[in-house]
Every structure is written in C-alpha cells, then in structure tokens.
Amino acid sequence: MDALHNPVQNRLLARLEHSELHRLLPYLELITLAHGEVLYQVEGKMVYAYFPTTATISIDYLLEDGGTSEIARVGNDGMLGVALFMGGQSSAGRALVQAAGYAYRISAARLMEEFYHKGPMLQLLLRYTQVRLTQISQLAVCNSHHTTRQRVCGYLLQMQDRSSADEMAVTQEEIGAALGVRRESITDAARLLKKLGIIKWRRGYVTILNRVGLNEHVCECYAIVRGATLLLLPELPAMVAREKSAWCAGDRLTVVPLNREKRRRKAVASCTLVHVSEQAEFTFV
C-alpha cells in the first residue's frame, strides 16, 4: 500500500483504538474526490459515509432562486454522513467537493452496524455530532454579526486546517457562494488581505502567506469552534502519533485498493498529499 495514504490521516478515525481501527479497515475504501463532484444530492439517498483525508467537502442548501448557502464544511477533522446515525437515510443538503483530494468511504449499512454495536465508534460519532452542532450554531451567529473580511479569514483558516496545505484551489465565486455574499465583497476582502501580505491570490488559487495575520483579522467564531472541538475530542495529536508509530513499526492494515476512473486521478494529480511521517504534527481544529 502507498505510504502516502492511511486512515489516521483522518483525525476522527485516528481517535479509534488500534484494535477497533484494525477491525474497521477492511470495510474502508480509499477513493479520490474531484473538485466539484457531488457526493449527496438534496433528498438523495446516502449510500456511503465519507472520512476525508486531504479533500474538503462543503454541505450547502440550494435556494429556490438558484443561490446556495453553506451550512457545514468537512475535512480531515470529521466525516460526511452524520444524518445516517441520526435516523435519516436521505440528505437534507447537497454535499459538494470543495477541494480535490482523497477520502475513505464506508457503506451506510456497515457504518450503522458499527453504530449499533455500541462500542467506541458510537461514542466517537456522537461526540462528533456535538462538534458539528457547535459549528453550525456558531456559523449562524457569524453570518449575522461579522464582516465579510472576518468571515473570509475564517473560511481560509478552516480550509487550511482541513487540508493541511498553504495553497488551495478555490475561486472567489466559490467562496462567495459558500459564505452567501456577492463576489464583489469577496474581491474587496481579498484585495485588502493581499495588500497586507497575508495571502496571495491568482486565478483559481489562493496561498496563505501569513497565518498569524489571518488570525489577527478573523472574528472570535473561529476560536470558539476550535476550542469546542478540542474540548470534545482532546489529545488527538498524541493519538495520531501512537497510531503512526504502530503503522511505521510494520503493523500495517489492509485496505481496499483505490479503484476509480482515470479522470479523477488526473483531477487530483496536483493535490498536496501528507506523508505518514508528518501526522504527529497535525493540530486538531
């Protein structure tokens, strides 16, 4: 198996005990996700749950006028498919790949078996659900009370947290759609951040040059969500270090090999991947 890919790159899976992860791995399939790929349609059946490693997924609602509004974002800090173990079988929103990359997926039926097993997976998923509710609640506050510049800073910080990359393939139109604001407002915010030397923006790509600068301009919502996440799912870097150690010691787990179309391989050919040796340096946000 390619050493660039392993399940503990997803910070939620990294919380599982080694024995639990070992039992679960035969049911996890490593896949590539292309930018713009739709994983769930509104009211569509959720056949799989997804645990991203380098990809980022946006969950949004489609409005009658064709507009969109993002309600949640999932990266290597979580999973897509919370509604499955909350009693739902269809998606209330659309799940769209925002940043191309890799993810592990598991069938909805198998995930529910793990959930009803009432073991560590159940506790982990319920804790993550509380994290997601905190994120959504704070997003509602942020949308009502904070400026576009502050929200753009929060968006970029969260994207970097979830992809572990300084450069991201995203357009101003996409950020505007996610935040529910006009593209012109995003342009104005980006121009100021670029002038301050905090970011570099070229067509279709944004590079974070100064993370400290972003933190100085972001609203308090980012820190609140980050703190709530750390409180509910603590000590993750140590857990990742432990799993990494076991992995590198030769106790490798068997996974379902990548089996997707060649067009998707090309779509993620330039995506930044994180080697297993770097996992202990991740910060859970």
URWO-V634236 format. One record per pair of residues at least 12 apart in sequence whose ideal C-beta (glycine too) atoms are under 10 Angstrom apart, sorted by the first residue. I is the first residue (numbers start at 1). J is the second residue. If there is no record, write none. Layout:
I;J
I;J
This chain:
1;30
1;252
1;253
1;254
1;255
1;257
1;258
2;30
2;255
2;257
2;258
2;273
2;276
3;247
3;248
3;252
3;275
3;276
3;277
4;53
4;54
4;102
4;273
4;274
4;275
4;276
5;30
5;53
5;54
5;102
5;104
5;255
5;258
5;273
5;274
5;275
5;276
6;21
6;25
6;30
6;53
6;104
6;243
6;244
6;247
6;248
6;252
6;253
6;255
6;275
6;276
6;279
7;21
7;24
7;25
7;28
7;30
7;51
7;53
7;104
7;243
7;247
7;253
7;255
8;21
8;53
8;76
8;236
8;239
8;240
8;241
8;242
8;243
8;244
8;246
8;247
8;253
8;276
8;279
8;280
8;282
9;51
9;52
9;53
9;54
9;76
9;101
9;102
9;103
9;104
9;164
9;240
9;243
9;244
9;273
9;274
9;275
9;276
9;278
9;279
9;282
10;28
10;50
10;51
10;52
10;53
10;54
10;75
10;76
10;77
10;78
10;79
10;102
10;103
10;104
10;240
11;51
11;52
11;53
11;75
11;76
11;77
11;78
11;161
11;162
11;229
11;233
11;236
11;237
11;239
11;240
11;279
11;282
11;283
11;284
11;285
12;51
12;52
12;74
12;76
12;77
12;78
12;79
12;124
12;125
12;127
12;128
12;131
12;233
12;236
12;284
13;25
13;28
13;51
13;53
13;76
13;79
13;104
13;121
13;124
13;240
13;243
14;76
14;233
14;236
14;237
14;238
14;239
14;240
14;241
14;242
14;243
14;244
14;279
14;282
14;284
15;120
15;121
15;123
15;124
15;127
15;128
15;233
15;234
15;235
15;236
15;239
15;240
15;243
15;284
16;119
16;120
16;121
16;124
16;239
16;243
17;119
17;120
17;239
17;242
17;243
18;242
18;243
18;246
18;247
18;251
18;253
19;120
20;114
20;117
20;119
20;120
20;121
20;124
21;120
21;121
21;243
21;246
21;247
21;253
22;246
22;251
22;253
22;254
23;114
23;117
23;119
23;121
23;253
24;104
24;106
24;110
24;111
24;114
24;121
24;253
25;104
25;106
25;252
25;253
25;254
25;255
25;256
26;110
26;253
26;254
26;255
26;256
27;104
27;105
27;106
27;107
27;109
27;110
27;111
27;113
27;114
27;255
27;256
28;51
28;103
28;104
28;105
28;106
28;107
28;110
28;253
28;254
28;255
28;256
29;48
29;103
29;104
29;105
29;106
29;107
29;255
29;256
29;257
29;258
29;259
29;260
30;53
30;102
30;103
30;104
30;105
30;255
30;256
30;257
30;258
30;259
30;260
31;48
31;50
31;55
31;102
31;103
31;104
31;105
31;256
31;258
31;259
31;260
31;264
32;54
32;55
32;97
32;100
32;101
32;102
32;103
32;258
32;260
32;261
32;263
32;264
32;265
32;266
32;267
32;268
32;269
32;271
33;50
33;52
33;53
33;54
33;55
33;56
33;57
33;97
33;98
33;99
33;100
33;101
33;102
33;103
33;105
33;260
33;264
33;267
33;268
33;271
34;55
34;97
34;100
34;101
34;260
34;261
34;263
34;264
34;265
34;266
34;267
34;268
34;271
35;55
35;56
35;96
35;97
35;98
35;99
35;100
35;101
35;169
35;170
35;174
35;204
35;267
35;268
35;271
36;96
36;97
36;98
36;100
36;174
36;267
37;55
37;57
37;95
37;96
37;97
37;98
37;100
37;264
37;267
38;94
38;95
38;96
38;97
39;55
39;57
39;59
39;74
39;80
39;81
39;91
39;94
39;95
39;96
39;97
39;103
39;105
40;57
40;59
40;80
40;81
40;83
40;90
40;91
40;92
40;93
40;94
40;95
40;96
41;62
41;90
41;91
41;93
41;94
41;95
41;96
42;60
42;61
42;62
42;90
42;91
42;92
42;93
42;94
42;95
43;90
43;91
43;92
43;93
43;94
44;89
44;90
44;91
44;94
44;95
45;89
45;90
45;91
45;108
46;80
46;81
46;82
46;83
46;84
46;88
46;89
46;90
46;91
46;95
46;108
46;111
47;81
47;84
47;89
47;105
47;107
47;108
47;109
48;80
48;81
48;84
48;103
48;104
48;105
48;106
48;107
48;108
48;109
48;110
48;111
49;79
49;80
49;81
49;82
49;83
49;84
49;85
49;103
49;104
49;105
49;106
49;107
49;108
49;110
49;111
49;112
49;114
49;125
50;74
50;78
50;79
50;80
50;81
50;95
50;97
50;103
50;104
50;105
50;106
51;74
51;76
51;78
51;79
51;80
51;81
51;103
51;104
51;105
51;106
52;74
52;75
52;76
52;77
52;78
52;79
52;80
52;97
52;99
52;101
52;102
52;103
52;104
52;105
52;162
52;163
53;75
53;76
53;101
53;102
53;103
53;104
53;163
53;164
53;273
53;274
54;75
54;76
54;99
54;100
54;101
54;102
54;103
54;162
54;163
54;164
54;165
54;268
54;271
54;272
54;273
54;274
55;74
55;75
55;76
55;80
55;97
55;98
55;99
55;100
55;101
55;102
55;103
55;162
55;163
55;268
55;271
56;73
56;74
56;75
56;76
56;77
56;97
56;98
56;99
56;100
56;101
56;103
56;158
56;159
56;160
56;161
56;162
56;163
56;165
56;168
56;170
57;72
57;73
57;74
57;75
57;78
57;79
57;80
57;95
57;96
57;97
57;98
57;99
57;101
57;103
57;162
58;70
58;71
58;72
58;73
58;74
58;93
58;94
58;95
58;96
58;97
58;98
58;99
58;159
58;174
58;177
58;178
59;71
59;72
59;73
59;74
59;80
59;82
59;91
59;92
59;93
59;94
59;95
59;96
59;98
59;132
59;136
60;72
60;73
60;93
60;94
60;95
60;96
60;98
60;177
60;178
60;180
61;92
61;93
61;94
61;180
62;93
62;94
63;180
67;177
67;180
68;93
68;94
68;96
68;174
68;176
68;177
68;178
68;180
69;93
69;139
69;143
69;177
69;178
69;179
69;180
70;93
70;96
70;98
70;139
70;143
70;155
70;174
70;175
70;177
70;178
70;179
70;180
71;92
71;93
71;132
71;135
71;136
71;139
71;140
71;178
72;93
72;95
72;132
72;133
72;135
72;136
72;139
73;98
73;99
73;135
73;139
73;155
73;158
73;159
73;161
73;162
73;178
74;95
74;98
74;103
74;132
74;135
74;162
75;98
75;99
75;101
75;103
75;158
75;159
75;160
75;161
75;162
75;163
75;164
75;285
76;101
76;102
76;103
76;161
76;162
76;163
76;164
76;274
76;279
76;282
76;284
77;128
77;131
77;135
77;158
77;161
77;162
77;226
77;229
77;233
77;236
77;282
77;283
77;284
77;285
78;128
78;129
78;131
78;132
78;135
78;162
78;229
78;233
79;103
79;104
79;105
79;106
79;111
79;124
79;125
79;128
79;129
79;132
80;95
80;103
80;105
81;95
81;105
81;106
81;108
81;111
81;125
82;125
82;126
82;128
82;129
82;131
82;132
82;133
83;108
83;129
84;108
84;109
84;111
84;112
84;115
84;125
85;108
85;111
85;112
85;114
85;115
85;116
85;121
85;122
85;125
85;126
85;129
86;125
86;126
86;129
89;108
89;112
96;174
96;177
96;178
97;267
97;268
98;159
98;162
98;163
98;168
98;169
98;170
98;174
98;175
98;178
99;159
99;162
99;163
99;165
99;168
99;169
99;170
99;174
99;268
99;271
99;272
100;163
100;169
100;264
100;267
100;268
100;269
100;270
100;271
101;162
101;163
101;165
101;169
101;267
101;268
101;271
101;272
101;273
101;274
102;258
102;268
102;271
102;273
102;274
104;255
104;256
105;256
106;256
111;125
124;233
126;232
127;229
127;232
127;233
128;229
128;232
128;233
129;232
130;228
130;229
130;231
130;232
130;233
131;225
131;228
131;229
131;230
131;231
131;232
131;233
132;229
133;228
134;224
134;225
134;227
134;228
134;229
134;231
134;232
135;158
135;221
135;224
135;225
135;228
135;229
136;225
137;221
137;224
137;225
137;228
138;154
138;219
138;220
138;221
138;222
138;224
138;225
138;228
139;151
139;154
139;179
139;221
139;225
140;221
141;219
141;220
141;221
141;224
142;154
142;179
142;218
142;219
142;220
142;221
142;222
142;224
142;225
143;179
143;180
143;181
143;221
145;219
145;220
145;221
146;218
146;219
146;220
146;221
147;185
147;189
147;217
147;219
148;175
148;176
148;179
148;181
148;182
148;184
148;185
148;186
148;187
148;188
148;189
148;190
149;185
149;186
149;188
149;189
149;190
149;192
149;193
149;217
149;218
149;219
150;189
150;217
150;218
150;219
150;220
150;221
150;222
151;175
151;178
151;179
151;180
151;181
151;185
151;186
151;189
151;218
151;219
151;221
151;222
152;172
152;175
152;176
152;179
152;181
152;185
152;186
152;188
152;189
152;190
152;192
152;193
152;199
152;206
152;214
152;217
152;218
153;189
153;193
153;198
153;199
153;208
153;213
153;214
153;215
153;216
153;217
153;218
153;219
153;222
154;179
154;214
154;215
154;217
154;218
154;219
154;220
154;221
154;222
154;223
154;225
155;168
155;170
155;175
155;178
155;179
155;186
155;189
155;206
155;214
155;218
155;222
156;168
156;170
156;175
156;190
156;193
156;198
156;199
156;206
156;207
156;208
156;211
156;214
156;218
157;208
157;211
157;214
157;215
157;217
157;218
157;222
157;223
157;226
157;285
158;218
158;222
158;225
158;226
158;285
159;175
159;178
159;206
159;208
160;206
160;208
160;211
160;214
160;285
161;211
161;222
161;226
161;229
161;282
161;283
161;284
161;285
162;285
163;271
163;272
163;274
164;272
164;273
164;274
164;278
164;279
164;281
164;282
164;283
165;207
165;208
165;271
165;272
165;273
165;274
166;199
166;200
166;206
166;207
166;208
166;209
166;211
166;272
167;200
167;202
167;205
167;206
167;207
167;208
167;270
167;272
168;204
168;205
168;206
168;207
168;208
168;272
169;204
169;205
169;206
169;270
169;271
170;201
170;204
170;205
170;206
171;183
171;186
171;201
171;203
171;204
171;205
171;206
172;184
172;185
172;186
172;187
172;189
172;190
172;201
172;203
172;204
172;206
173;186
173;187
174;186
174;204
175;187
175;189
175;190
175;206
176;189
187;201
189;217
190;206
192;217
193;206
193;208
193;209
193;210
193;213
193;214
193;217
194;206
194;209
196;209
196;210
196;213
196;214
196;216
196;217
197;209
197;210
197;213
198;210
198;211
198;212
198;213
198;214
198;215
198;216
198;217
199;213
199;214
222;285
223;285
225;285
226;283
226;284
226;285
227;285
229;284
229;285
230;283
230;284
230;285
233;284
234;284
235;284
236;282
236;283
236;284
236;285
237;279
237;280
237;281
237;282
237;283
237;284
238;280
239;279
239;280
239;284
240;276
240;278
240;279
240;280
240;281
240;282
240;284
241;279
241;280
241;281
241;282
242;280
243;276
243;279
243;280
244;276
244;277
244;278
244;279
244;280
245;280
247;276
247;277
247;279
248;276
248;277
248;279
